[in-house]
Amino acid sequence: MKPRNREINIFNMSLLDILCGALGTFCFLMLVLFPFYSQDKGEAKAPEIPQQQIDPKTYEQAMARVKQLEETLKQYQEYAAQLEAKLKQMTAQTNQAQAEAQELRQQNAQLRTRNPILVLATFNQQEGNAIEINEDDNCAVPQGKQRPPIDPTKNQSPFWTGDRIIYGSAASTYMVRDAPACQFKFFLKIIKHPPANPVMQGTVAVQTGDGFQASPVIYNSREQVVIPVAVVTVSPDLKQTIQIAVPQQYTTPPGQGR
């Protein structure tokens, strides 16, 4: 009696038939769908010029040739119109991208210049006093505008949009919001100080993103005076350097050589 073959064979003829059929189906589908996967799908294609191997011999052949050329010319005109529309669309997209890039550059420049400077003056409280911090700089002034001079007889608003000022009888604050590469000079303005009041005593502090400095004690017994207090120099790379600039006559206590 012949023994039964117990060997398991996976790769038999039936499996090979299935694989070959599947491969054939895949190849057929690729051939059918191949034109739809071209790289220039959806793009305008230049029309082909029909080749005429034999010159027309009769009038009918010549007219047919003319008609054929007219159709080809019309196709080229449509093709040119499509290219022109595509060019306009690309030009509009390029202009929009350039405008957005310019806006981003302006915003970046504006954010870089917003490197604020804060100046604070604090003095002993006395009734009837009025002090104020003012600012002057060598930044370019917009055409048609003129910076008013510092007037020690009255309160003045900041010249630049965005700057802030607070004034009072014993304290005053000035904040420069945008500090481009310029030199900023700060002044303490004593608007009112009645003669009957004691000598004013106080200090001025300057705070920037790169440092902090405070002035020595300032003494004053007069009104309607302008006292230089500090200079902040902003370099082209927007680094800020503070220099206290209070004249010595205002840092000497009364009765000590003043």
SEVEXZA-49507 format. One record per residue (C-alpha): residue number from 1; residue in one letter; x, y, z. Coordinates in steps of 0.5 Angstrom, whole numbers, plus 500, padded with zeros to 3 digits. Layout:
N
nr:NUM, rest:a, x:X, y:Y, z:Z
...
END
This chain:
258
nr:1, rest:m, x:500, y:500, z:500
nr:2, rest:k, x:503, y:507, z:498
nr:3, rest:p, x:504, y:512, z:504
nr:4, rest:r, x:500, y:518, z:504
nr:5, rest:n, x:504, y:524, z:503
nr:6, rest:r, x:503, y:529, z:509
nr:7, rest:e, x:508, y:534, z:506
nr:8, rest:i, x:504, y:541, z:506
nr:9, rest:n, x:506, y:545, z:500
nr:10, rest:i, x:503, y:552, z:500
nr:11, rest:f, x:506, y:555, z:493
nr:12, rest:n, x:502, y:550, z:489
nr:13, rest:m, x:499, y:552, z:482
nr:14, rest:s, x:493, y:555, z:485
nr:15, rest:l, x:496, y:560, z:489
nr:16, rest:l, x:501, y:562, z:483
nr:17, rest:d, x:494, y:563, z:478
nr:18, rest:i, x:492, y:568, z:483
nr:19, rest:l, x:498, y:571, z:484
nr:20, rest:c, x:499, y:572, z:476
nr:21, rest:g, x:492, y:574, z:475
nr:22, rest:a, x:492, y:579, z:481
nr:23, rest:l, x:499, y:582, z:477
nr:24, rest:g, x:496, y:582, z:471
nr:25, rest:t, x:490, y:586, z:473
nr:26, rest:f, x:494, y:591, z:477
nr:27, rest:c, x:498, y:592, z:470
nr:28, rest:f, x:492, y:593, z:466
nr:29, rest:l, x:490, y:598, z:471
nr:30, rest:m, x:496, y:602, z:471
nr:31, rest:l, x:496, y:602, z:464
nr:32, rest:v, x:489, y:605, z:464
nr:33, rest:l, x:490, y:610, z:469
nr:34, rest:f, x:497, y:612, z:467
nr:35, rest:p, x:495, y:618, z:463
nr:36, rest:f, x:491, y:621, z:469
nr:37, rest:y, x:498, y:621, z:473
nr:38, rest:s, x:502, y:626, z:469
nr:39, rest:q, x:506, y:631, z:472
nr:40, rest:d, x:502, y:637, z:468
nr:41, rest:k, x:495, y:634, z:470
nr:42, rest:g, x:490, y:640, z:470
nr:43, rest:e, x:496, y:645, z:466
nr:44, rest:a, x:495, y:648, z:460
nr:45, rest:k, x:498, y:644, z:454
nr:46, rest:a, x:501, y:647, z:448
nr:47, rest:p, x:497, y:644, z:442
nr:48, rest:e, x:500, y:640, z:437
nr:49, rest:i, x:501, y:643, z:430
nr:50, rest:p, x:499, y:637, z:425
nr:51, rest:q, x:504, y:635, z:420
nr:52, rest:q, x:502, y:635, z:413
nr:53, rest:q, x:507, y:631, z:409
nr:54, rest:i, x:504, y:632, z:402
nr:55, rest:d, x:503, y:639, z:399
nr:56, rest:p, x:495, y:640, z:397
nr:57, rest:k, x:494, y:639, z:390
nr:58, rest:t, x:487, y:642, z:389
nr:59, rest:y, x:483, y:647, z:392
nr:60, rest:e, x:479, y:643, z:396
nr:61, rest:q, x:486, y:640, z:399
nr:62, rest:a, x:488, y:647, z:400
nr:63, rest:m, x:482, y:650, z:403
nr:64, rest:a, x:482, y:644, z:408
nr:65, rest:r, x:489, y:645, z:410
nr:66, rest:v, x:487, y:653, z:411
nr:67, rest:k, x:482, y:651, z:416
nr:68, rest:q, x:486, y:646, z:419
nr:69, rest:l, x:491, y:652, z:420
nr:70, rest:e, x:486, y:656, z:423
nr:71, rest:e, x:483, y:651, z:428
nr:72, rest:t, x:490, y:650, z:430
nr:73, rest:l, x:491, y:658, z:431
nr:74, rest:k, x:485, y:658, z:435
nr:75, rest:q, x:488, y:653, z:439
nr:76, rest:y, x:494, y:657, z:440
nr:77, rest:q, x:490, y:663, z:442
nr:78, rest:e, x:486, y:659, z:447
nr:79, rest:y, x:493, y:656, z:450
nr:80, rest:a, x:496, y:663, z:450
nr:81, rest:a, x:490, y:666, z:454
nr:82, rest:q, x:490, y:660, z:459
nr:83, rest:l, x:498, y:662, z:460
nr:84, rest:e, x:496, y:669, z:461
nr:85, rest:a, x:491, y:668, z:466
nr:86, rest:k, x:496, y:663, z:470
nr:87, rest:l, x:501, y:669, z:469
nr:88, rest:k, x:496, y:674, z:472
nr:89, rest:q, x:495, y:669, z:478
nr:90, rest:m, x:502, y:668, z:479
nr:91, rest:t, x:504, y:675, z:479
nr:92, rest:a, x:498, y:677, z:484
nr:93, rest:q, x:500, y:671, z:489
nr:94, rest:t, x:507, y:674, z:488
nr:95, rest:n, x:505, y:681, z:490
nr:96, rest:q, x:501, y:679, z:495
nr:97, rest:a, x:507, y:675, z:498
nr:98, rest:q, x:511, y:681, z:497
nr:99, rest:a, x:506, y:685, z:501
nr:100, rest:e, x:506, y:680, z:507
nr:101, rest:a, x:513, y:680, z:507
nr:102, rest:q, x:514, y:688, z:507
nr:103, rest:e, x:509, y:688, z:513
nr:104, rest:l, x:512, y:683, z:517
nr:105, rest:r, x:519, y:687, z:516
nr:106, rest:q, x:515, y:693, z:518
nr:107, rest:q, x:512, y:689, z:524
nr:108, rest:n, x:519, y:686, z:526
nr:109, rest:a, x:522, y:693, z:526
nr:110, rest:q, x:517, y:696, z:530
nr:111, rest:l, x:517, y:691, z:535
nr:112, rest:r, x:525, y:692, z:535
nr:113, rest:t, x:524, y:699, z:536
nr:114, rest:r, x:519, y:698, z:542
nr:115, rest:n, x:525, y:698, z:547
nr:116, rest:p, x:522, y:703, z:552
nr:117, rest:i, x:526, y:707, z:557
nr:118, rest:l, x:523, y:709, z:563
nr:119, rest:v, x:525, y:715, z:567
nr:120, rest:l, x:522, y:717, z:574
nr:121, rest:a, x:523, y:723, z:579
nr:122, rest:t, x:521, y:723, z:586
nr:123, rest:f, x:522, y:729, z:591
nr:124, rest:n, x:520, y:731, z:598
nr:125, rest:q, x:512, y:732, z:598
nr:126, rest:q, x:511, y:740, z:599
nr:127, rest:e, x:504, y:743, z:597
nr:128, rest:g, x:504, y:748, z:591
nr:129, rest:n, x:510, y:744, z:588
nr:130, rest:a, x:509, y:742, z:581
nr:131, rest:i, x:515, y:738, z:577
nr:132, rest:e, x:515, y:734, z:570
nr:133, rest:i, x:520, y:730, z:566
nr:134, rest:n, x:521, y:732, z:559
nr:135, rest:e, x:525, y:729, z:553
nr:136, rest:d, x:528, y:731, z:547
nr:137, rest:d, x:532, y:727, z:542
nr:138, rest:n, x:536, y:727, z:535
nr:139, rest:c, x:531, y:723, z:532
nr:140, rest:a, x:528, y:725, z:525
nr:141, rest:v, x:522, y:729, z:525
nr:142, rest:p, x:517, y:727, z:520
nr:143, rest:q, x:516, y:732, z:515
nr:144, rest:g, x:511, y:738, z:517
nr:145, rest:k, x:512, y:737, z:524
nr:146, rest:q, x:516, y:741, z:529
nr:147, rest:r, x:518, y:739, z:536
nr:148, rest:p, x:516, y:745, z:541
nr:149, rest:p, x:522, y:747, z:546
nr:150, rest:i, x:521, y:745, z:553
nr:151, rest:d, x:517, y:750, z:557
nr:152, rest:p, x:519, y:751, z:564
nr:153, rest:t, x:512, y:755, z:565
nr:154, rest:k, x:507, y:750, z:564
nr:155, rest:n, x:506, y:742, z:563
nr:156, rest:q, x:507, y:739, z:556
nr:157, rest:s, x:505, y:733, z:553
nr:158, rest:p, x:510, y:728, z:549
nr:159, rest:f, x:512, y:730, z:542
nr:160, rest:w, x:512, y:722, z:540
nr:161, rest:t, x:506, y:718, z:539
nr:162, rest:g, x:506, y:712, z:544
nr:163, rest:d, x:510, y:716, z:549
nr:164, rest:r, x:507, y:717, z:556
nr:165, rest:i, x:508, y:722, z:562
nr:166, rest:i, x:505, y:723, z:569
nr:167, rest:y, x:507, y:729, z:573
nr:168, rest:g, x:505, y:732, z:580
nr:169, rest:s, x:507, y:736, z:586
nr:170, rest:a, x:513, y:730, z:588
nr:171, rest:a, x:513, y:725, z:583
nr:172, rest:s, x:514, y:725, z:575
nr:173, rest:t, x:514, y:719, z:570
nr:174, rest:y, x:516, y:719, z:563
nr:175, rest:m, x:516, y:713, z:558
nr:176, rest:v, x:519, y:713, z:551
nr:177, rest:r, x:515, y:707, z:548
nr:178, rest:d, x:519, y:707, z:542
nr:179, rest:a, x:527, y:708, z:542
nr:180, rest:p, x:530, y:707, z:535
nr:181, rest:a, x:538, y:709, z:534
nr:182, rest:c, x:538, y:716, z:537
nr:183, rest:q, x:540, y:720, z:543
nr:184, rest:f, x:535, y:721, z:548
nr:185, rest:k, x:536, y:727, z:553
nr:186, rest:f, x:531, y:728, z:559
nr:187, rest:f, x:530, y:734, z:563
nr:188, rest:l, x:527, y:735, z:570
nr:189, rest:k, x:522, y:741, z:570
nr:190, rest:i, x:521, y:745, z:576
nr:191, rest:i, x:514, y:749, z:574
nr:192, rest:k, x:512, y:751, z:581
nr:193, rest:h, x:516, y:752, z:587
nr:194, rest:p, x:513, y:757, z:592
nr:195, rest:p, x:519, y:761, z:595
nr:196, rest:a, x:516, y:760, z:602
nr:197, rest:n, x:517, y:752, z:601
nr:198, rest:p, x:524, y:749, z:604
nr:199, rest:v, x:529, y:746, z:599
nr:200, rest:m, x:527, y:741, z:594
nr:201, rest:q, x:530, y:734, z:595
nr:202, rest:g, x:530, y:728, z:591
nr:203, rest:t, x:533, y:723, z:585
nr:204, rest:v, x:532, y:721, z:578
nr:205, rest:a, x:532, y:714, z:576
nr:206, rest:v, x:533, y:711, z:569
nr:207, rest:q, x:531, y:704, z:567
nr:208, rest:t, x:532, y:701, z:560
nr:209, rest:g, x:532, y:694, z:558
nr:210, rest:d, x:540, y:694, z:559
nr:211, rest:g, x:541, y:697, z:565
nr:212, rest:f, x:539, y:702, z:571
nr:213, rest:q, x:542, y:708, z:574
nr:214, rest:a, x:540, y:713, z:579
nr:215, rest:s, x:542, y:720, z:580
nr:216, rest:p, x:545, y:723, z:586
nr:217, rest:v, x:540, y:727, z:591
nr:218, rest:i, x:538, y:733, z:587
nr:219, rest:y, x:537, y:740, z:591
nr:220, rest:n, x:533, y:746, z:588
nr:221, rest:s, x:530, y:752, z:591
nr:222, rest:r, x:527, y:756, z:585
nr:223, rest:e, x:522, y:755, z:580
nr:224, rest:q, x:521, y:755, z:572
nr:225, rest:v, x:528, y:752, z:571
nr:226, rest:v, x:530, y:746, z:567
nr:227, rest:i, x:535, y:741, z:570
nr:228, rest:p, x:539, y:736, z:565
nr:229, rest:v, x:538, y:729, z:569
nr:230, rest:a, x:540, y:724, z:564
nr:231, rest:v, x:542, y:722, z:557
nr:232, rest:v, x:540, y:715, z:554
nr:233, rest:t, x:544, y:713, z:547
nr:234, rest:v, x:541, y:708, z:543
nr:235, rest:s, x:546, y:704, z:538
nr:236, rest:p, x:544, y:702, z:531
nr:237, rest:d, x:544, y:695, z:534
nr:238, rest:l, x:539, y:698, z:539
nr:239, rest:k, x:543, y:697, z:546
nr:240, rest:q, x:542, y:703, z:551
nr:241, rest:t, x:547, y:706, z:555
nr:242, rest:i, x:545, y:711, z:561
nr:243, rest:q, x:549, y:717, z:563
nr:244, rest:i, x:547, y:721, z:569
nr:245, rest:a, x:548, y:728, z:567
nr:246, rest:v, x:546, y:732, z:573
nr:247, rest:p, x:550, y:739, z:573
nr:248, rest:q, x:554, y:739, z:580
nr:249, rest:q, x:550, y:746, z:582
nr:250, rest:y, x:544, y:742, z:583
nr:251, rest:t, x:548, y:736, z:587
nr:252, rest:t, x:551, y:740, z:592
nr:253, rest:p, x:547, y:741, z:599
nr:254, rest:p, x:545, y:749, z:600
nr:255, rest:g, x:550, y:752, z:604
nr:256, rest:q, x:556, y:748, z:601
nr:257, rest:g, x:559, y:752, z:596
nr:258, rest:r, x:552, y:753, z:592
END
